[in-house]
Amino acid sequence: MKRQKRDRFQRAYVHGYKAGVSGRSRDDCPSQDIDLREYWMSGWREGRGDQWSGMTGVSGIHKNPMVAG
């Protein structure tokens, strides 16, 4: 069965979330496209907020960034 390719904006959000929750800098955004960067930064902000709230590792496993955004 073929898998449908995810929306590139959703992928940008998920990658930003993963970067934020792992503590990476917001300067690590790989995209120069304004729209993709906006989604990446939104994910990064939410990821950083979750990291600061202590939702990393096992405590944050219930949070699925593929559904968020």
PDB file of N, CA, C and O in Angstrom:
ATOM      1  N   MET A   1       0.842  -1.176   0.000  1.00  0.00           N
ATOM      2  CA  MET A   1       0.000   0.000   0.000  1.00  0.00           C
ATOM      3  C   MET A   1       0.890   1.244   0.000  1.00  0.00           C
ATOM      4  O   MET A   1       1.841   1.335   0.777  1.00  0.00           O
ATOM      5  N   LYS A   2       0.580   2.183  -0.862  1.00  0.00           N
ATOM      6  CA  LYS A   2       1.353   3.408  -0.954  1.00  0.00           C
ATOM      7  C   LYS A   2       1.048   4.329   0.229  1.00  0.00           C
ATOM      8  O   LYS A   2      -0.094   4.452   0.671  1.00  0.00           O
ATOM      9  N   ARG A   3       2.096   4.961   0.717  1.00  0.00           N
ATOM     10  CA  ARG A   3       1.887   5.957   1.764  1.00  0.00           C
ATOM     11  C   ARG A   3       1.840   7.334   1.124  1.00  0.00           C
ATOM     12  O   ARG A   3       2.640   7.652   0.244  1.00  0.00           O
ATOM     13  N   GLN A   4       0.904   8.137   1.570  1.00  0.00           N
ATOM     14  CA  GLN A   4       0.803   9.489   1.030  1.00  0.00           C
ATOM     15  C   GLN A   4       1.890  10.358   1.645  1.00  0.00           C
ATOM     16  O   GLN A   4       2.142  10.282   2.848  1.00  0.00           O
ATOM     17  N   LYS A   5       2.525  11.169   0.837  1.00  0.00           N
ATOM     18  CA  LYS A   5       3.563  12.055   1.330  1.00  0.00           C
ATOM     19  C   LYS A   5       2.928  13.150   2.191  1.00  0.00           C
ATOM     20  O   LYS A   5       1.922  13.750   1.814  1.00  0.00           O
ATOM     21  N   ARG A   6       3.525  13.391   3.334  1.00  0.00           N
ATOM     22  CA  ARG A   6       2.991  14.416   4.228  1.00  0.00           C
ATOM     23  C   ARG A   6       3.215  15.806   3.651  1.00  0.00           C
ATOM     24  O   ARG A   6       4.137  16.037   2.868  1.00  0.00           O
ATOM     25  N   ASP A   7       2.376  16.694   4.045  1.00  0.00           N
ATOM     26  CA  ASP A   7       2.475  18.089   3.656  1.00  0.00           C
ATOM     27  C   ASP A   7       3.815  18.657   4.119  1.00  0.00           C
ATOM     28  O   ASP A   7       4.248  18.368   5.235  1.00  0.00           O
ATOM     29  N   ARG A   8       4.467  19.442   3.302  1.00  0.00           N
ATOM     30  CA  ARG A   8       5.788  19.953   3.671  1.00  0.00           C
ATOM     31  C   ARG A   8       5.720  20.947   4.824  1.00  0.00           C
ATOM     32  O   ARG A   8       6.693  21.104   5.562  1.00  0.00           O
ATOM     33  N   PHE A   9       4.577  21.623   4.988  1.00  0.00           N
ATOM     34  CA  PHE A   9       4.428  22.521   6.129  1.00  0.00           C
ATOM     35  C   PHE A   9       4.314  21.727   7.427  1.00  0.00           C
ATOM     36  O   PHE A   9       4.866  22.123   8.454  1.00  0.00           O
ATOM     37  N   GLN A  10       3.605  20.616   7.377  1.00  0.00           N
ATOM     38  CA  GLN A  10       3.508  19.751   8.553  1.00  0.00           C
ATOM     39  C   GLN A  10       4.883  19.179   8.903  1.00  0.00           C
ATOM     40  O   GLN A  10       5.246  19.104  10.077  1.00  0.00           O
ATOM     41  N   ARG A  11       5.643  18.780   7.889  1.00  0.00           N
ATOM     42  CA  ARG A  11       6.984  18.248   8.134  1.00  0.00           C
ATOM     43  C   ARG A  11       7.881  19.307   8.754  1.00  0.00           C
ATOM     44  O   ARG A  11       8.670  19.003   9.649  1.00  0.00           O
ATOM     45  N   ALA A  12       7.768  20.564   8.284  1.00  0.00           N
ATOM     46  CA  ALA A  12       8.559  21.652   8.845  1.00  0.00           C
ATOM     47  C   ALA A  12       8.207  21.857  10.317  1.00  0.00           C
ATOM     48  O   ALA A  12       9.090  22.057  11.151  1.00  0.00           O
ATOM     49  N   TYR A  13       6.900  21.807  10.632  1.00  0.00           N
ATOM     50  CA  TYR A  13       6.451  21.969  12.010  1.00  0.00           C
ATOM     51  C   TYR A  13       7.026  20.860  12.900  1.00  0.00           C
ATOM     52  O   TYR A  13       7.529  21.129  13.992  1.00  0.00           O
ATOM     53  N   VAL A  14       6.947  19.616  12.425  1.00  0.00           N
ATOM     54  CA  VAL A  14       7.415  18.470  13.204  1.00  0.00           C
ATOM     55  C   VAL A  14       8.925  18.555  13.425  1.00  0.00           C
ATOM     56  O   VAL A  14       9.408  18.295  14.528  1.00  0.00           O
ATOM     57  N   HIS A  15       9.665  18.916  12.389  1.00  0.00           N
ATOM     58  CA  HIS A  15      11.117  19.037  12.539  1.00  0.00           C
ATOM     59  C   HIS A  15      11.466  20.181  13.500  1.00  0.00           C
ATOM     60  O   HIS A  15      12.410  20.070  14.282  1.00  0.00           O
ATOM     61  N   GLY A  16      10.709  21.270  13.440  1.00  0.00           N
ATOM     62  CA  GLY A  16      10.918  22.377  14.374  1.00  0.00           C
ATOM     63  C   GLY A  16      10.611  21.968  15.805  1.00  0.00           C
ATOM     64  O   GLY A  16      11.328  22.341  16.734  1.00  0.00           O
ATOM     65  N   TYR A  17       9.534  21.193  15.979  1.00  0.00           N
ATOM     66  CA  TYR A  17       9.172  20.715  17.312  1.00  0.00           C
ATOM     67  C   TYR A  17      10.286  19.838  17.882  1.00  0.00           C
ATOM     68  O   TYR A  17      10.686  19.993  19.036  1.00  0.00           O
ATOM     69  N   LYS A  18      10.773  18.929  17.066  1.00  0.00           N
ATOM     70  CA  LYS A  18      11.845  18.032  17.520  1.00  0.00           C
ATOM     71  C   LYS A  18      13.103  18.817  17.881  1.00  0.00           C
ATOM     72  O   LYS A  18      13.784  18.490  18.853  1.00  0.00           O
ATOM     73  N   ALA A  19      13.411  19.851  17.101  1.00  0.00           N
ATOM     74  CA  ALA A  19      14.578  20.686  17.403  1.00  0.00           C
ATOM     75  C   ALA A  19      14.372  21.437  18.721  1.00  0.00           C
ATOM     76  O   ALA A  19      15.296  21.541  19.527  1.00  0.00           O
ATOM     77  N   GLY A  20      13.176  21.952  18.936  1.00  0.00           N
ATOM     78  CA  GLY A  20      12.885  22.702  20.158  1.00  0.00           C
ATOM     79  C   GLY A  20      12.914  21.838  21.394  1.00  0.00           C
ATOM     80  O   GLY A  20      13.472  22.235  22.417  1.00  0.00           O
ATOM     81  N   VAL A  21      12.320  20.664  21.315  1.00  0.00           N
ATOM     82  CA  VAL A  21      12.256  19.791  22.486  1.00  0.00           C
ATOM     83  C   VAL A  21      13.636  19.204  22.812  1.00  0.00           C
ATOM     84  O   VAL A  21      13.892  18.810  23.950  1.00  0.00           O
ATOM     85  N   SER A  22      14.516  19.148  21.819  1.00  0.00           N
ATOM     86  CA  SER A  22      15.863  18.637  22.081  1.00  0.00           C
ATOM     87  C   SER A  22      16.813  19.745  22.514  1.00  0.00           C
ATOM     88  O   SER A  22      17.970  19.475  22.836  1.00  0.00           O
ATOM     89  N   GLY A  23      16.335  21.004  22.527  1.00  0.00           N
ATOM     90  CA  GLY A  23      17.132  22.106  23.052  1.00  0.00           C
ATOM     91  C   GLY A  23      17.994  22.806  22.018  1.00  0.00           C
ATOM     92  O   GLY A  23      18.866  23.598  22.376  1.00  0.00           O
ATOM     93  N   ARG A  24      17.767  22.529  20.745  1.00  0.00           N
ATOM     94  CA  ARG A  24      18.565  23.189  19.711  1.00  0.00           C
ATOM     95  C   ARG A  24      18.148  24.647  19.553  1.00  0.00           C
ATOM     96  O   ARG A  24      17.043  25.039  19.929  1.00  0.00           O
ATOM     97  N   SER A  25      19.045  25.434  18.995  1.00  0.00           N
ATOM     98  CA  SER A  25      18.811  26.857  18.800  1.00  0.00           C
ATOM     99  C   SER A  25      17.821  27.110  17.669  1.00  0.00           C
ATOM    100  O   SER A  25      17.705  26.305  16.746  1.00  0.00           O
ATOM    101  N   ARG A  26      17.114  28.225  17.746  1.00  0.00           N
ATOM    102  CA  ARG A  26      16.181  28.560  16.664  1.00  0.00           C
ATOM    103  C   ARG A  26      16.924  28.972  15.400  1.00  0.00           C
ATOM    104  O   ARG A  26      16.337  29.013  14.319  1.00  0.00           O
ATOM    105  N   ASP A  27      18.195  29.274  15.527  1.00  0.00           N
ATOM    106  CA  ASP A  27      19.011  29.612  14.364  1.00  0.00           C
ATOM    107  C   ASP A  27      19.310  28.389  13.503  1.00  0.00           C
ATOM    108  O   ASP A  27      19.864  28.525  12.412  1.00  0.00           O
ATOM    109  N   ASP A  28      18.950  27.194  13.978  1.00  0.00           N
ATOM    110  CA  ASP A  28      19.190  25.956  13.238  1.00  0.00           C
ATOM    111  C   ASP A  28      18.123  25.682  12.177  1.00  0.00           C
ATOM    112  O   ASP A  28      18.152  24.635  11.530  1.00  0.00           O
ATOM    113  N   CYS A  29      17.199  26.596  11.996  1.00  0.00           N
ATOM    114  CA  CYS A  29      16.144  26.385  10.998  1.00  0.00           C
ATOM    115  C   CYS A  29      16.780  26.251   9.619  1.00  0.00           C
ATOM    116  O   CYS A  29      17.501  27.147   9.179  1.00  0.00           O
ATOM    117  N   PRO A  30      16.519  25.140   8.933  1.00  0.00           N
ATOM    118  CA  PRO A  30      17.189  24.887   7.657  1.00  0.00           C
ATOM    119  C   PRO A  30      16.577  25.629   6.466  1.00  0.00           C
ATOM    120  O   PRO A  30      17.210  25.715   5.414  1.00  0.00           O
ATOM    121  N   SER A  31      15.386  26.154   6.607  1.00  0.00           N
ATOM    122  CA  SER A  31      14.679  26.720   5.455  1.00  0.00           C
ATOM    123  C   SER A  31      14.880  28.227   5.345  1.00  0.00           C
ATOM    124  O   SER A  31      14.910  28.942   6.347  1.00  0.00           O
ATOM    125  N   GLN A  32      15.014  28.689   4.116  1.00  0.00           N
ATOM    126  CA  GLN A  32      15.053  30.126   3.839  1.00  0.00           C
ATOM    127  C   GLN A  32      13.689  30.627   3.364  1.00  0.00           C
ATOM    128  O   GLN A  32      13.450  31.833   3.303  1.00  0.00           O
ATOM    129  N   ASP A  33      12.803  29.697   3.029  1.00  0.00           N
ATOM    130  CA  ASP A  33      11.449  30.037   2.597  1.00  0.00           C
ATOM    131  C   ASP A  33      10.675  30.582   3.801  1.00  0.00           C
ATOM    132  O   ASP A  33      10.609  29.936   4.847  1.00  0.00           O
ATOM    133  N   ILE A  34      10.104  31.748   3.649  1.00  0.00           N
ATOM    134  CA  ILE A  34       9.416  32.431   4.751  1.00  0.00           C
ATOM    135  C   ILE A  34       8.298  31.571   5.336  1.00  0.00           C
ATOM    136  O   ILE A  34       8.181  31.455   6.556  1.00  0.00           O
ATOM    137  N   ASP A  35       7.481  30.968   4.478  1.00  0.00           N
ATOM    138  CA  ASP A  35       6.336  30.180   4.949  1.00  0.00           C
ATOM    139  C   ASP A  35       6.784  28.932   5.703  1.00  0.00           C
ATOM    140  O   ASP A  35       6.253  28.628   6.770  1.00  0.00           O
ATOM    141  N   LEU A  36       7.758  28.210   5.154  1.00  0.00           N
ATOM    142  CA  LEU A  36       8.261  27.010   5.839  1.00  0.00           C
ATOM    143  C   LEU A  36       8.941  27.385   7.149  1.00  0.00           C
ATOM    144  O   LEU A  36       8.805  26.681   8.150  1.00  0.00           O
ATOM    145  N   ARG A  37       9.667  28.486   7.139  1.00  0.00           N
ATOM    146  CA  ARG A  37      10.341  28.941   8.359  1.00  0.00           C
ATOM    147  C   ARG A  37       9.324  29.269   9.452  1.00  0.00           C
ATOM    148  O   ARG A  37       9.561  28.999  10.630  1.00  0.00           O
ATOM    149  N   GLU A  38       8.200  29.846   9.060  1.00  0.00           N
ATOM    150  CA  GLU A  38       7.148  30.177  10.028  1.00  0.00           C
ATOM    151  C   GLU A  38       6.602  28.917  10.700  1.00  0.00           C
ATOM    152  O   GLU A  38       6.408  28.898  11.915  1.00  0.00           O
ATOM    153  N   TYR A  39       6.357  27.872   9.919  1.00  0.00           N
ATOM    154  CA  TYR A  39       5.874  26.614  10.484  1.00  0.00           C
ATOM    155  C   TYR A  39       6.945  25.964  11.356  1.00  0.00           C
ATOM    156  O   TYR A  39       6.640  25.419  12.416  1.00  0.00           O
ATOM    157  N   TRP A  40       8.202  26.020  10.909  1.00  0.00           N
ATOM    158  CA  TRP A  40       9.301  25.443  11.679  1.00  0.00           C
ATOM    159  C   TRP A  40       9.416  26.148  13.028  1.00  0.00           C
ATOM    160  O   TRP A  40       9.570  25.504  14.065  1.00  0.00           O
ATOM    161  N   MET A  41       9.340  27.484  13.001  1.00  0.00           N
ATOM    162  CA  MET A  41       9.443  28.265  14.239  1.00  0.00           C
ATOM    163  C   MET A  41       8.265  28.008  15.174  1.00  0.00           C
ATOM    164  O   MET A  41       8.438  27.993  16.393  1.00  0.00           O
ATOM    165  N   SER A  42       7.081  27.807  14.625  1.00  0.00           N
ATOM    166  CA  SER A  42       5.923  27.483  15.470  1.00  0.00           C
ATOM    167  C   SER A  42       6.149  26.162  16.201  1.00  0.00           C
ATOM    168  O   SER A  42       5.884  26.046  17.397  1.00  0.00           O
ATOM    169  N   GLY A  43       6.637  25.181  15.469  1.00  0.00           N
ATOM    170  CA  GLY A  43       6.955  23.895  16.085  1.00  0.00           C
ATOM    171  C   GLY A  43       8.061  24.024  17.105  1.00  0.00           C
ATOM    172  O   GLY A  43       8.004  23.413  18.172  1.00  0.00           O
ATOM    173  N   TRP A  44       9.082  24.825  16.780  1.00  0.00           N
ATOM    174  CA  TRP A  44      10.215  25.024  17.688  1.00  0.00           C
ATOM    175  C   TRP A  44       9.741  25.658  18.996  1.00  0.00           C
ATOM    176  O   TRP A  44      10.142  25.230  20.078  1.00  0.00           O
ATOM    177  N   ARG A  45       8.882  26.685  18.893  1.00  0.00           N
ATOM    178  CA  ARG A  45       8.368  27.344  20.104  1.00  0.00           C
ATOM    179  C   ARG A  45       7.590  26.378  20.984  1.00  0.00           C
ATOM    180  O   ARG A  45       7.754  26.374  22.204  1.00  0.00           O
ATOM    181  N   GLU A  46       6.751  25.566  20.374  1.00  0.00           N
ATOM    182  CA  GLU A  46       5.983  24.597  21.166  1.00  0.00           C
ATOM    183  C   GLU A  46       6.907  23.551  21.776  1.00  0.00           C
ATOM    184  O   GLU A  46       6.714  23.138  22.919  1.00  0.00           O
ATOM    185  N   GLY A  47       7.901  23.128  21.020  1.00  0.00           N
ATOM    186  CA  GLY A  47       8.865  22.156  21.538  1.00  0.00           C
ATOM    187  C   GLY A  47       9.662  22.712  22.710  1.00  0.00           C
ATOM    188  O   GLY A  47       9.884  22.014  23.699  1.00  0.00           O
ATOM    189  N   ARG A  48      10.094  23.966  22.600  1.00  0.00           N
ATOM    190  CA  ARG A  48      10.828  24.590  23.705  1.00  0.00           C
ATOM    191  C   ARG A  48       9.942  24.721  24.939  1.00  0.00           C
ATOM    192  O   ARG A  48      10.388  24.474  26.060  1.00  0.00           O
ATOM    193  N   GLY A  49       8.692  25.109  24.729  1.00  0.00           N
ATOM    194  CA  GLY A  49       7.758  25.201  25.855  1.00  0.00           C
ATOM    195  C   GLY A  49       7.576  23.861  26.542  1.00  0.00           C
ATOM    196  O   GLY A  49       7.521  23.785  27.769  1.00  0.00           O
ATOM    197  N   ASP A  50       7.482  22.807  25.747  1.00  0.00           N
ATOM    198  CA  ASP A  50       7.344  21.466  26.324  1.00  0.00           C
ATOM    199  C   ASP A  50       8.620  21.051  27.053  1.00  0.00           C
ATOM    200  O   ASP A  50       8.563  20.388  28.088  1.00  0.00           O
ATOM    201  N   GLN A  51       9.767  21.443  26.509  1.00  0.00           N
ATOM    202  CA  GLN A  51      11.029  21.109  27.178  1.00  0.00           C
ATOM    203  C   GLN A  51      11.109  21.828  28.528  1.00  0.00           C
ATOM    204  O   GLN A  51      11.502  21.230  29.529  1.00  0.00           O
ATOM    205  N   TRP A  52      10.743  23.084  28.552  1.00  0.00           N
ATOM    206  CA  TRP A  52      10.787  23.848  29.801  1.00  0.00           C
ATOM    207  C   TRP A  52       9.773  23.329  30.812  1.00  0.00           C
ATOM    208  O   TRP A  52       9.975  23.456  32.019  1.00  0.00           O
ATOM    209  N   SER A  53       8.688  22.748  30.325  1.00  0.00           N
ATOM    210  CA  SER A  53       7.681  22.182  31.218  1.00  0.00           C
ATOM    211  C   SER A  53       8.064  20.798  31.720  1.00  0.00           C
ATOM    212  O   SER A  53       7.366  20.213  32.547  1.00  0.00           O
ATOM    213  N   GLY A  54       9.168  20.284  31.219  1.00  0.00           N
ATOM    214  CA  GLY A  54       9.632  18.978  31.655  1.00  0.00           C
ATOM    215  C   GLY A  54       9.003  17.829  30.891  1.00  0.00           C
ATOM    216  O   GLY A  54       9.020  16.693  31.366  1.00  0.00           O
ATOM    217  N   MET A  55       8.453  18.096  29.727  1.00  0.00           N
ATOM    218  CA  MET A  55       7.804  17.047  28.944  1.00  0.00           C
ATOM    219  C   MET A  55       8.782  16.425  27.948  1.00  0.00           C
ATOM    220  O   MET A  55       8.491  16.337  26.755  1.00  0.00           O
ATOM    221  N   THR A  56       9.922  16.002  28.438  1.00  0.00           N
ATOM    222  CA  THR A  56      10.901  15.347  27.581  1.00  0.00           C
ATOM    223  C   THR A  56      11.056  13.906  28.035  1.00  0.00           C
ATOM    224  O   THR A  56      10.702  13.558  29.161  1.00  0.00           O
ATOM    225  N   GLY A  57      11.583  13.080  27.159  1.00  0.00           N
ATOM    226  CA  GLY A  57      11.784  11.677  27.509  1.00  0.00           C
ATOM    227  C   GLY A  57      10.470  10.961  27.712  1.00  0.00           C
ATOM    228  O   GLY A  57       9.530  11.141  26.937  1.00  0.00           O
ATOM    229  N   VAL A  58      10.401  10.150  28.750  1.00  0.00           N
ATOM    230  CA  VAL A  58       9.217   9.335  29.008  1.00  0.00           C
ATOM    231  C   VAL A  58       8.016  10.194  29.399  1.00  0.00           C
ATOM    232  O   VAL A  58       6.882   9.857  29.060  1.00  0.00           O
ATOM    233  N   SER A  59       8.250  11.291  30.104  1.00  0.00           N
ATOM    234  CA  SER A  59       7.125  12.136  30.539  1.00  0.00           C
ATOM    235  C   SER A  59       6.435  12.826  29.375  1.00  0.00           C
ATOM    236  O   SER A  59       5.274  13.217  29.501  1.00  0.00           O
ATOM    237  N   GLY A  60       7.111  12.987  28.249  1.00  0.00           N
ATOM    238  CA  GLY A  60       6.513  13.638  27.094  1.00  0.00           C
ATOM    239  C   GLY A  60       6.131  12.692  25.979  1.00  0.00           C
ATOM    240  O   GLY A  60       5.822  13.128  24.870  1.00  0.00           O
ATOM    241  N   ILE A  61       6.149  11.411  26.258  1.00  0.00           N
ATOM    242  CA  ILE A  61       5.897  10.424  25.207  1.00  0.00           C
ATOM    243  C   ILE A  61       4.471  10.479  24.678  1.00  0.00           C
ATOM    244  O   ILE A  61       4.221  10.086  23.538  1.00  0.00           O
ATOM    245  N   HIS A  62       3.535  10.959  25.485  1.00  0.00           N
ATOM    246  CA  HIS A  62       2.148  11.050  25.035  1.00  0.00           C
ATOM    247  C   HIS A  62       1.949  12.162  24.021  1.00  0.00           C
ATOM    248  O   HIS A  62       0.944  12.181  23.311  1.00  0.00           O
ATOM    249  N   LYS A  63       2.893  13.085  23.945  1.00  0.00           N
ATOM    250  CA  LYS A  63       2.791  14.212  23.024  1.00  0.00           C
ATOM    251  C   LYS A  63       3.269  13.766  21.652  1.00  0.00           C
ATOM    252  O   LYS A  63       4.429  13.387  21.485  1.00  0.00           O
ATOM    253  N   ASN A  64       2.393  13.809  20.690  1.00  0.00           N
ATOM    254  CA  ASN A  64       2.735  13.370  19.340  1.00  0.00           C
ATOM    255  C   ASN A  64       2.751  14.582  18.424  1.00  0.00           C
ATOM    256  O   ASN A  64       1.683  15.090  18.081  1.00  0.00           O
ATOM    257  N   PRO A  65       3.929  15.071  18.009  1.00  0.00           N
ATOM    258  CA  PRO A  65       3.979  16.255  17.171  1.00  0.00           C
ATOM    259  C   PRO A  65       3.400  16.038  15.778  1.00  0.00           C
ATOM    260  O   PRO A  65       3.145  17.009  15.066  1.00  0.00           O
ATOM    261  N   MET A  66       3.185  14.785  15.372  1.00  0.00           N
ATOM    262  CA  MET A  66       2.604  14.517  14.057  1.00  0.00           C
ATOM    263  C   MET A  66       1.135  14.920  14.021  1.00  0.00           C
ATOM    264  O   MET A  66       0.596  15.198  12.950  1.00  0.00           O
ATOM    265  N   VAL A  67       0.485  14.956  15.177  1.00  0.00           N
ATOM    266  CA  VAL A  67      -0.923  15.311  15.247  1.00  0.00           C
ATOM    267  C   VAL A  67      -1.071  16.796  15.502  1.00  0.00           C
ATOM    268  O   VAL A  67      -2.028  17.417  15.039  1.00  0.00           O
ATOM    269  N   ALA A  68      -0.122  17.377  16.244  1.00  0.00           N
ATOM    270  CA  ALA A  68      -0.190  18.801  16.584  1.00  0.00           C
ATOM    271  C   ALA A  68       0.069  19.635  15.345  1.00  0.00           C
ATOM    272  O   ALA A  68       0.641  19.164  14.363  1.00  0.00           O
ATOM    273  N   GLY A  69      -0.366  20.888  15.413  1.00  0.00           N
ATOM    274  CA  GLY A  69      -0.072  21.816  14.339  1.00  0.00           C
ATOM    275  C   GLY A  69      -1.086  21.745  13.327  1.00  0.00           C
ATOM    276  O   GLY A  69      -1.013  22.461  12.329  1.00  0.00           O
TER     277      GLY A  69
END
